[in-house]
C-alpha cells in the first residue's frame, strides 16, 4: 500500500513538472508595410470662460484649458472612435425619455498645440495635431 501511494505521488509530481515546462508560442508582431507611414490627424477644440472666475486671468486660463481638453477629445474620437449608447423609454406610443451618451476611453500622448486663438468674447480656440506611427498600426491593424 505504501509503495502504491509513493508511485502515485511520484506520478503526480512528474505530470506537474512536465506541465510547468510547456511554453506557449506567441505569434510575432506584424512587420511594417510600405503603406504604414505615419499619419497626422488634427482637431480643434473650443473653451468658454466660466462665469464663476475670480478675475480675467483665471477666466482666460480656464477657457484655454477647456479648449485644450476638447481638442484632445476630438483627436481621440478620430483615432480610436466613439462608443455610443442609447436608451429610449416609450409609454402609450409616446417617447418619455431618450438618452444618448458618447464615450471616448483612450490614452493620448504626443499631441502638440499648433495654434491658439483668443476671441473677443473671452473664449479660446485651440488646434492640435497628433502623429500616429507604426506602433498605432500594430495595435489597430
N, C-alpha and C positions, 0 to 999 in steps of 0.2 A: 504494500500500500504506500509506503514511504517512497519507494522507487518510482511509482506511477505519478505521485504528486510532484516529485523532483523533475521528472520528464515533462510534465505538463507546464510547470513553471518555466523550465528552460525553453520549451517551445514558444510560450507566450513572449518571453524575453527576446528570442530571436526574431519573431514576427514584428515586434515593436521596433527593434533595431533596424531591420531591413526597411520597414515603412518610413522610418525617420530619415533614411538616405535618399528617398525619392525627391528628385528635383524637377519642378515643372518648367517646361521650356516657354519663355516669354517671346512672342513674335517681335522681330526688330521693328523699330520706328521706320516709317516710310522715308525713302530718300527724297531730297528736294528735286523738284522737276523744274524745267526751264520756265514754265508759266507761273511758278511760285515766286514771283517778285514781290517785294514789299508794296503794300497798298496803303495810301494815305487817305484817311477819311477826315472830314471836318464837320463841325457843327457849331451852331450859335446858341447862346443862352441869354436870357434877359432877367433882370432883377429890379424890383421896385423898392424904394426906400420905405421902411416901416414908419407908421405914424407914431410909434412909441419911442422913437430915437431921441436921445438926450440932446444932441446937437447935430449940426450939418456934417461934421466929420464922421461921426458914428453912423449916420444915415447913409452916407456915401460908401463907407466900408461894408456895411451890411448889404447894401444893394449890389456891390461888386462881388461879394461872397455868394450871394444868391444866384447871380448871373453865372458865376463860375461853376457852381454845383449843377445848375440847369444845363449848361453846355456839356458837362461830363455825362450827365444822364442821357442827353441826346446822342453823344458819341457811343455810349454803351448800347443804346437801342439799335444803332446802325450795325455795330459789330456783333452783338450776341442775340439780338431780337428781344421781343417783349412778350411776357406771359399775360394773357388777357383772361380774366374770369368774370363771369356774369351770373346774376341771379335775378329772376323775374317772378313776382307773385301776382297771380291773377285770381280775382273773385268775381263771380257773376259776369264773366266775359269782359271785365274791366281791369286794366293793369293798375294794381295798387302800389307796387314798389318795383323799381327797375334799377339794379345796382350793377355798375360795370367798374372793375378795378384793373389797372395796368400795373405790372410789377417788373422791375428790372433787378436781377440779382447777379452781380458780377464784380470783378476786381479790375481796376484800371490803374495802369502805370505807364508813365512816359508821355502823357498828354501835355501839350505845350500851348500856351496862350499866344495866338497870332495877332489879335487886335482887340483893343478895349475902347469902347466909345461911351462917353459920358453925355447923356442927353439933357436938354434944358429943363425937363420936369424932375430931374434928380435920379431918374432910372439909369441903369447901366446895361450895355450890351457887350458880351464877350464872345469872341470867336476862337475856338480851339481846334487843334488838329492832333491826330494820333496815327502813328505808323504801325501797321500790322505786319509783322515779319514772318519768317519761316516757322517760328515756334507756335504762332497762332494757327497756321495751316496744319501743323501736326496735331493740335488739339481738335480742330474742327475741319476735317478733310473735306 
